[in-house]
Each structure stands twice: as structure tokens, then as C-alpha cells.
């Protein structure tokens, strides 16, 4: 008996950096540092916890991390491997440039099928696109149940069980394996890679696949074939100087007046 877990992760531009669009109105990734999407770290963490629990119960479990992206996206895989994942798959192909969520779900589905899986775990959304639709699209393409936006998840007796928290109530959900789940940032803090984990990650296998390995034609992906694209973009206006209130006995009144004028009070 074994459990094969695939975690889909994304290499995203650092949100603290100064991001720009390229001439084709895609994000200029050469102009900003990238990293593993923070929300995907929760997915990796939950995969590792499930794998550890299953091993404690005598079940072999393997965690594979999978990403689609440019050469630098390997940094996201290395982070996940250093956290404890067993192996990684990197989908890289020049024809993928500009692929939207629908095209990405196709690539992920083909890659997940090729890798072999019982459970796919994703973050609730990427920190750059923040669409949150890829897990559902992936489940549809794979033809398996989806259990999304979980703050608690476990696997037992051939089924995945989780809790989804809403504003007014919580739901207990369950689906038979194979299945796709997504987890929120309330599912549990992601572990920090240890020095031992970082060193061990260097020896873990990372496979590289392109579109031909997945049987996908170039006209199914890429910016020219995307269902969604950016039509126009403008630079964010520069910050203007703030209003300075000098307290010469009337500072409180001036501050209250400013807040009222901005409808803050």
C-alpha cells in the first residue's frame, strides 16, 4: 500500500520588489527576484504532514512537488525539497510563455498523470495572479473530486477529509481518492528548512519535462492562445508628499479636520 502525493507550486515575483510589465504585457520576470509562492508553502506543509502520518501507520508515502515555469522556477522546487519533499518535476518550455490559468491547468493535468498520483494538493491561490481557480480546473481535467479551501486536511481509509471554514459556519468535507484539494493559510504554519534539509535537497531528483514529454501541442498554450490577457497597463502613480501638521496648540483640531475631510471619521 502506498500514497502518492503531488503538490503543485508556483514560482512568483517577490511582492516586495518593484514589478513591471514587459513589452507583451506579461510580468517582466527578469526585472524582479522570484520565490516559492507563500500560499504554496502551506500546501507543501500539509503534504508532508499527511505523508508523515501515513508512514507512522505503516503506509509508504511519497511527496512530489511540481511546477511550471522558467529556469529560475527550480528555486521554488529546491525550497520545497529542502522542506522535506522527496522529489520534484519541472515543466519548462519556451512555448509556455504567457500561458493563462486554463492552459496551465492542462499542463499540470498532463504532468500529474505522467507522474502518478493519489492526491494533489495546491495552495488556495498564487500570490501573483490570486485567481484561485487552478485547483478546480485541474480536478475537472483529471476527472476527480475537488475539495477546496481547506483549513484542516487528513487522509485515511482511501479518502481525504477536511474542514472548510466560512464566515458563519464550518463544513466537514470528504472525497474518495484520487482527489484534488487546496488548503488555506489557516491550515498550519509551514516549517522552515533545516540545514540538514537544505543539504539533502541537493541530492534529491528533479526531472525536467517539456511540452513534447506531455503530448501537448504549442497551439494549446502560450500567450497567443490564452483565454485571458492584459489589454493595457500603466505605471503606478508616484507617491505625493503627505500633509504635515505642525502642533502649535491646534494640532489636534487640524488632524481631526484632515481625517474628516478624507472621510476616515
Secondary structure, DSSP 4 states (H G I P E B T S, - for coil): -EEEEEEE--EEE-TTS---B-TTSSB-GGGS-EEE-HHHHHHHHHHHHHHHHHHHTT-EEEEEEEEES-GGGHHHHHHHHHHT-SEEEEE--GGGTT--HHHHHHHHHHHHHHH--SEEEEESS-TTT----HHHHHHHHHT-EEEEEESEEEEETTEEEEEEE-SS-EEEEEEESSEEEEE-TTS-PPPPPPHHHHHHHTTS-EEEE-HHHHT--GGGSSGGG-S-------PPPPPPPPPP---SS-HHHHHHHHHHHTT--
